[in-house]
Amino acid sequence: MELHLQSHHWQARLPDWAAAAVAGFGAGGVLMLLEPIWLAATGRDDPWLATHMIAALVMGWDALQGSGYSLGVTVAALLVHYSLGVAFGVVLAAIIAPFRLDSSMGLALAAGAVFGLLLYALNFYGMAAVYTWFVALRGWPTAIAHVIFGMAAAFIYLKLERPSRPR
């Protein structure tokens, strides 16, 4: 007889995709609520700087030329921000479910924190090679915000998921 109590090896187990999408969306909202704190920690004067930088992913350099509030830039930034949040929430759930990292809240939060740090490295060191304006956002406040994003996504996912059976 074989016991696999709390075994975290890979098994064919699908995540709850709807819960994953909502978790990513919700964690994106948490990240947006942290932005005023982030602005204070980094000493940035323009509260719309991050909005312009995010919108520039789809609008190009033109979005970086302006400052202050712009409805078009804000809508583009929100669409990009929440789309990426949902996508990253789905990726995190696709890691959590098959490795049974949802067996405890602590383990899921740790997985979310590591995921957030990896996401920070990908965004601000990998993707910054293409989107050079993100280099200006590198630093501990942004890294901490990404850790919080990962943990929030993991937390929300665990609260909403309906576990599936292994295939």
Protein Blocks (a to p, Z undefined) as FASTA:
>chain_A
ZZdehiabdcdddddfklmmmmmmmmmmmmmmmmmmmmmmnopablmlmmmmmmmmmnom
mlmmpgcjdfklmmmmmmmmmmmmmmmmmmmmmmmmmnopmmpfklmmmmmmmmmmmmmm
mmmmmmmmmmmmlmmmgcjklmmmmmmmmmmmmmmmmmmpccdddZZ
